[in-house]
């Protein structure tokens, strides 16, 4: 927790500032007073029961500074009750991971004294965000001072003010000393070692730690491919007939590494307490709108939107738009092949060193165009998915991922498939794959690391220099820290990072048998990716809220789908090799039947492997089963005891107080 920085609440108590709320500067006073009162009110009165205070401007404050900036914290007791409300899992005294309960707090391993230090700062900030998001309207018809900003019972106050533009941003604060230690062990000292995943999880949360864990695992899994690819590249460079061995290794590799990752992620998630954590009930996303009605599950009033209308928008607008984009991508691809033919014609007429370089120009231009098209399509896909008006954030993300993956896969790999199976030109395939891979890696490094850092320096150069000086050498006043972090870029999540790894996995698993150095290039890219991503998380972006996660979600399915496509692709490449064709000199039909049969056998073996290799290691399965058994037994005993205690002779019954009910609560 952030001990060095503290503020005084309106009642005179001090608290550590954890989260910042920024309202627009012209927000009406009655709306501010109403929001602050709702944040401070007791839970039984419908409030969040948090501590909040206006940020006082520092010595370097100016008239241009926004006065409506507030810092939010909470008492330790409130945070511990919040940890129980969100279903936080912590290590029990027997070494198992159990849902935290305030009544049993002293039975948890790291709980000492009053619990100071039991929760990480990231967990505290997640609890505060949860409480703010669950701050709901009671009987207010609208936000005070804004008659057009309608409210209804059960509506999230923070989401309404955010969607209407009154609330600018809500973000968690960095902790200087902890960030300094993490930066030193993570990226400041270049060394060949594993990443500090536990420290990353402690500071940024499980979702971020799983991404960096997958990035590290993917890099290590590529090393065998790289070690085989280097001698293959050196000794069999022009012998394309011998790529069948490498393709066969590809088939096994892309299946096994994904199954082993599921086991590793399960082990990580269990140690972090998210594997058996119950998923919270999802609330409507901020952009969701519709006719006011009653949710049949919660019984609360909320907007309702016809699923039939949403399906019409998807199939009559979104799907045709995606198909149109795929057609445009195909058209650009054909222009690329025309450029390739033109460059080859010039080189054949007068072969020189410069005309040899000219052969690579079309591929470089095409690679740049691909990245630009991917970027433009991403914005269009986000707009369309938002326009489809999905109720839940998870549904929104799933539809967005599907749109982006379909287009990116077609845009990045269509030309390679065309060269491999229509033109059947392995020399051009190798050249195109190498150019696309190298160019995309360079552009991604520029876009993900150097460009955000440069924009940050350009936007606030003086403030950035002051931040570097004060945050690393001496204490930074709270007002200055909040001002500097508020101006930082907002981290938009791991979507683009996983997408980049997905495309790199495709380059390696689909066609690396033709260009064996692909795995080597991806390893080098991933090593630099670790340092660049770590740098931008610690120095360029605002600190994101912790997001509990037990796995990499829909991206696991995306990688598995790519591995299935890789099986089909590599089998087809094997069938095209002269080595295999020599066994079927007279019948092409037999060759096709053999390739299809072999491909079906490998796919069957792949799906059998998914059942043979358990997703969760045996020792973790035993711990989870034991915990479930103990929870059921404890619930049974408690129910029996409750039944005996609750029976009383007539006239001797009494009401049970909130304190007693809280003390008898049980969560499993």
N, C-alpha and C positions, 0 to 999 in steps of 0.2 A: 504493500500500500504506500501511498505517497504521503510520507510523514512530514517532509520538509515544507510543503506548501499546504496551508490551511486557511479557511475563511470562517467568519462568524455568521451564524444564522441569525434570523430576526429575534430569536429568544435568547441570544447571547452565547449559545453553545458553538464550539468549534467543530469543523468536520473537514475531511480531506476531499477536495474537489475531484470528481471522477468523470463527469460528463458535462458537456457544454451545450446549452440551448441558445440559439441565436434567432431573434425575431427581426422582421424588417424595421428599419429605423422609425418609420411613421406609424407603427402599430398604435392603436388607440389605447389610452390608459386603462379604460374599463376592461378591455380584453386581456391586458397584461395582468391586472390585479386578479381577475377571475381565474386565469390559468395558474398563477402562482399559488393562489389559495387552494385550488384543486390538487396541485402537486403536494402541498403541505398537509392537507386534511387527513384525518385518520381513515384507515381502511374501512371501518364500519360505517363511515360517513360517505363512502364512495371516492375517497382520495387515494393518493399513492403513498402517503405518509413518508415522504422524502424530505431532505433538507435542501433548500435552494436559496441562493442569494445573488443579487445583482453584482456583476463584476465592476469593480471600481477602476477607472482609468489610471494608468501608471503615470510616472513623471514625464514620459514622452508622449502622452496622449494628446490628440488634436481634436478640433471641432468636427472633423470629418469622420472620426471614429463612431461606430454604431453604439449608442448607449444601451440598447436592448439585448445585452449579452448576459447570460446567467449561468452560474455553475451549480451543479447538482451533486449531492452526496447522500449519505444515509448513515444512521447509527449502526454499530456492529450487530446489535440485536435484530434490527430491521433487515439487514443483509442476510443474517442466518435464517430468519423466517422466509425471506425471499428465495434462498437456496433450496429450501424445502418445497416452496410453491412451484419452482421451475423444474423440480425433479432432478436436482444435481446429484451425481454419484461421486462418492469419496471412498477412500480406502478404510475398511473396518479394521478393528484390532486383530482379527484372525487372518488378515491379508486379503480378504475378498473385497470386491467393489459393491457397495450397497447404496441405495437411495438415502440421501441425508435426511434426517428428521431432527428437529430441534430438541425433542424430548430425549433422544438418545445421543445427543451431541458428544458426550464424554466417552462414548464407546468407539469413536472414530480415531484413527491412529494419530493424525497430526493435530488433533484438537487439544490445545493446552490453555489453561487459564480461562480467560473470557473469550477465547477464539480468535484473538488478534493474530493475523497471519495465516489462518486456516484457509481462507479464500484468497485466490490470486486476484490481482487488480483486474485482469480481464474478466474473471468470473463476476466480480462486483459490478463492473460496468455492464455486463450482460444482464445481470439481475435488475439494475436500474432501468435499462432499456426495456426490459420485459414489463416492469411496473409502469413506465411511461406509456408504452403501447397499449396497456390494458386500462388506462385512465379513460373512463367512459362517461358520456353525457348522461345526466339524470332526467330532470324535467325541463331543461333549457330548450327553448324553441330555436335558438340561434346563438352564435357566439356573441357575447356582449359587445355592443358597438358596431356590429356587422349584421344588420337584419337579413341580408341576402345569403348569409352563410348559415344555412339551415342545419339544425341538429335534431336528433331524435334519440330516445332512450336506448342506450347500448352502443351508440356510435363512438368509435375511438376518437378522442379529442385531438390527440397529436396527429393522427393521420388526416383528419379533416383540415386542420390548420396548415399542414404540410402541403396537401393537394391544392389548397386555395392560395398558396404563396405567402401566407402570413409568417409561417415558421420557415426560416431560411435553411437551417441545418441543425442536426443533432449529431454530435461526434464525441468519442471518448478521448481523454487526454493521454498524452505520452507520460511515462515515468522516467525521468532523466537518468538516474543511476542504473536502473534495470535495463533501459535501452542501450546504455553505454556498454554494459557487460555483454549483452546479447550481440551487439554489433562487433565487439572485439572477438568473440568466440565464433561468430558466424561468417563474416566476410572481410573484416579489416586485416586479418592475418591470413595470407594465402598459404594454404597447407592442404596436403592430401589426407583428408580424414572425413569421417561421417559428420553430417550436420547435427547440431544440437536440437533434435526434434522435440525433446521434452521442454527445453527452454522456449522454443518457438511456440509450442502449444500453450505454455504457461503465459506467454505474453500476447499472442495473437489468437489463440483458440485452436480447437481441434480441426476445423475446416481448413485453415491455412497450413497447419502442421501436416495434415494428410496430403495436401498438394505437394509440399516440399519433400515429404516422404516418398511419394510416387515418383517425383522427378529424380530423386536420388536412386530409387530402385530401378527405374527405367534405364538410367545411365549405367548402373552396374550390370544390368541384364544385357546391355549392348556390347559389353567388353568381349565375351566369347565370339560374337559376330565380327567384331573389329579385329580380333586376333586371327581369326580364320581369313578374314577379308584381305588383310595386308599381304600375306604370301600368295594368296590367290590372285591378287592384283599384280604382284610383281612377276610371277612366273607364268600365268596363263592369261596375260592381258589381251592378246588377240585371238585366243582360242575360245570362242563362244560355245563350242560344242560341249565343253566340260562344265558348264554352269549348272548341270543337273544335280551334281552333288551339293552345291551350295543352296540350290532351290529346295532340295530335300531337307537340309538342315533348317532352312527357313520355316518349313511347315511345322516341324516339331517345336522350334524355338518360340514362335508367336503364340502357340497354344499353352505351353508349359508356363511361360513367364506370367501370363494373366491369371492362371489358376493359383500359382504360388503367391502372387500379389494379394489375392483375396484372403489367403491365410495370414499373410503379414499384416494387412490392414485390420483384420479381425483382432490380432494380437495387440496392435497399437491401440485400437478403439477400446478393447477391454481394459488395458492399463490406464487409459484416460477416462474410463467411466462412461463411455457413450455407446458401447455395444448393446447393452440391454436397457438403455434409457428409453423411456416411453416418448414417442413423438408428440409434441404439443399440438393441441387443436389449432388448426390454421384459421386465422382471421382473413376477411376479405382484403385484398391488396389495395393500396391507396388509390390507384387509378380506376378501380372498379366502380361502375355506375349502373343505375337501373331504376325501376319503379319501386317505391318503398313498400316493403311487405314484411312478413314474419318468417324467420328461419325456423324450419320445423325441427331442427336438431337442438338449437340453443334456446328457442323461444323468444329471441331478441329481434327487435325491428332492424332491418338492414335492406339495402337495395337488392332487388331480384331481377334477373335478366333471363329471358327465354333462351333455352339451349338450342331451340330450332333456329332462332335468329343468328346465334353464334355459328352454328354449323353452316348456315347459308353464307355468312361472311367468309368462312374458311374455304368452302368448296367453290363458291362463285367468284371470289376475289383473290384470296391468298394463293390458292393452288394455281389458278391461271397466271398470276404474277410470277410465281416461282418457275413455272414452265417457260414463261417468256424470258426470264433471266437465264435459264439454261440454254434457250435457243440463242440468245445474244452471246453467251459464253462459247457456244459451238461456232458461231459466226466469227468471233475473234480468233478462235483456234484455226479456222481455215485460212484466215488472213496470215496467221503465223506460218502456216505451211507454204503459202505463196512466197513469203519473205525468205523462207529457208530455200526454196527452189531457186529464187533469184540470186541469193548469195552463192549457192552451189554452182550455178551457171557461170557467174563471174569468175569463181575460183577455177573452174574447169577450163575456161578460155585462156587464162593467164595465171597459173599458180605461182603465187609469191607469198612472202611472209605476211604481208598486209591482207591479202585476200584470204589467207588462212585464218587470221584474226577475225575477218569479216564473217566467217562461218558461225562464230559464237554470238554475233550481235543480235540476230533475230531471237535467239533463246533468251538473252538478257532482257531485251525489250519486252518479250512475252511474259517473263517472270515478274517484271515490274508492273505490267498491266494486270496480271493476275492478282497481285497484292492490292492494287487500287480498286479493282472490281470487288474483291472480297470485302474491302473496307466500306465501299458505297452500299453494297448489298446488306452488310451488317446493320447499317442505320435504317435501311428500308425494311428489313426483317423485324427490327425492334418496333418500328412504327406500326407495321401491319399486325404484329402480335398484340400490341397494346390496343389497337383498333378492334381486334376480335373480342375484347372485353372479357378476359378470363377472370374468374372470381378469385382464385388462389394464386399465390406467387409461384408455387411449385408447378402448377399447370401452365402458367405463363412461361416459366423457364423451360419446361419440356417441349412446348411448341416452338419456342425460339431456338432451342438447340437443334431440333429436327430440321427446321428451315435452313439454319446456317450450315449444318453438317452436309445436307444434301447438296447445296450449292457449292460449298468449298470442296467437297469431294469431286464433284463433276468438273469444277473449274480448274482444280490442280492436277487431276489425274486423267482427264479425258484425252489429252494430247498423247500421254504416255501409252494409254491403252490403244489408241489409234495407230501409233507408230509400231507397237509390239505385235498387234494381231491383224491389222489391215495392211500396213506397209511392210511389216515383218523385216524392219531394218534395225538390227541390233546395234550397229555403230551409231546411228542417229539416236536410238533410244538411250544409249549410254551418255551421249553428249547432252541430250535434253535433260535427262535426270540429274546429271552433275550440275548443269547450269541452273536449273530450277531450284535445286536444293541449296546450293551455295548462295545464290542471289536472295532467296527467301530468308535464309538465316541472317545475312547481313542486314536486310531491311528490317527484320524483326528486332534485331539488337538495337538498331537506331531508333525504331518506334517505341520500344518498351523501356529502354534505359536512358539513352542519351537525350532524346527529344523531350521527355517529361522534365528531366533535370535542367535542360537548357531553358525551357519555357518557365520553369520556376525561378531561375536566376534572372531571366529577362523581366518577369512580372514584378519582382520585388527584390532587386539586387542588393540594395542596402540592408533590407531586413534580413535577407538570407545570410549575408556576411555576419550580421549581428547574432543571428541564430547559431551559426557555426561557432562563433567565438564564445558565446555565453553558455550554450548547451553543453559544450565539451569541457570548458575550463572553469566556470564558476556558476553560482546560482542565478537562475533566470526568474525575474519577478513573474508572478502568476498572470498579470494582465498582459505582459509582453509575450509569454508563452502561448496564451490563448489566441492573441492577435496573429502570431506567426503561424500557428497550426491551423487557424481558420482560413488563412490564405493559401494553404497547401492544396494540391490537387486531391480530389476524392478518389479513393481506390474503388473501382467498379466491380471487384470480385475476381474469381479465378477463371471465369469463362474463357477469356482470350488465352490465358496460359494453358489451360487444358486443350483448347482448340489447336494451339501450336504443337503441343506434344502429340495430339491425334494425327495431324498431318505428317509430322516427322516419323511416327510409327508406320504410317502408310507408305512413305517413301522407302523405308527399310524393309518392311514385310512384303511389299508387292514386287519390287523390281531390283532389290539390292543384289540379286544373283547376277544381274547384267553389269552392275556397277558396284563391286565389292567394297569400295571405299565409302559407301554411303553410311555404313555404321560408324566408321571412324569419324566422319564429319559430324554426325549427330552427337557422338560422345563429346567431341570438342565443343559443339554448340551448347550442350547441356551443362557442361562444366562452367562455361561463361554465363549461362542462364542462371545458375544458382547464385553467383555473385551479383549479377545485375538485378535479379529479382529481390535478393536480400537488401541490396542498396536502396532500391526504390521503396521497399516497404519501410525501411528505417529512416530514410532521409528525404524522400520526395513526396510521399503520400501522407494524408492524414491516417491516424491509427484507425483501422476498421474495428467494428464491434465483433466480438467473438461469436462464432457460429458453431454450435455443437454438430458434429458429424460422425457417423459410424463407418462411412466408406466414401468413395468418390462419386457416388450417386449414379446418375444417368450416363456419366462418362464411362463407367465400367461396361455398360451395354454397348456403347459406341466402339470401344476398343475391341470387344468381342466380335461385333459385327465386322469390323475391319479384318480381324484374324480369319473369319470365315471367307471373306472375299480374297484374302491372301492365299488360302488353300486352293481355291478355284484358279486364281491367276497363276500361281507357281506350277500347278499341274498342267495348265495349258502351255506354259513356257517349256516345261519338260517335254511335252508331246511335240513341240515344234523343233526340238533339237535334232540335228542330223543323226546323233547317236541312237535315239529312240526310233526315228523314222527308218533307220537301216534294218530294224527288226520286222518292219512291215513294208517291204519294197513294192508289193503289188496291190495291196488293199488299204486305201485310206480310211475306209469305213471301219476296218478292224482297229486301226490306230485310234480313231475317235472313240470307239467302244472301249478300248483299253484305257484311254485317258479318263473317260467319264467314270468307268468302274473304279479306277484307282482313286479318283477324286472323291467318289462316294464312300469308299473304304476309309479314306483319311478323315472325311467329315464324321463318319460314324465313330471312328477312333477318338476324334476330338470330343464328341459329345459324351462318349463313355468316360473319357478322362475327367470331364466335369463332375461326374458322379463318383468316380473312384477317388479323386482328391477332394477331401472335405473342405468346405469353405472356412470352417472354424476348426482350429487344432483341437485334438482330443482332450487335452488337459483343461482347456478353456470351456469346452462343452461340459465337462464334469463339474467345474466350478459353477457354471450357470445353472445346471440341473440341481446341484446341492443347494444353491441359494433359493431356487424356486421351491424346493421341498421344504426348506426351513421356513420360508415365508408362509407357505400354506399351513404348516403345522402351527406356527405362531398365530396366524389369523384364526385357526380353529380354536386354540386355547383361549385367545382373547375373546372370541365370540361366546364361548362357554362361560368364561368369567363374567363377561358383561351381562349375560342373561341371568346369572345368579345374583349379581349386584343390583340389577334393575328391578328385580321382583321385591316388592315391599307390601306390607299389609295396607289395606285401604286407609287413607288418611295420613299415611307417613311418607307419601311420595313428595319429592321436591324437584325443582328445576335444576338442570345441570348448567353450570356457568360456562362461559366461553373459555376460561382458563383451564377448567377440568377437561372440556372437550378437546382442546388443543393438546393437553398432556396425554390424552388417551388415543390421539390420532395415530394411525399406522399406515405406512406407505411401503409398497414392495414392488 
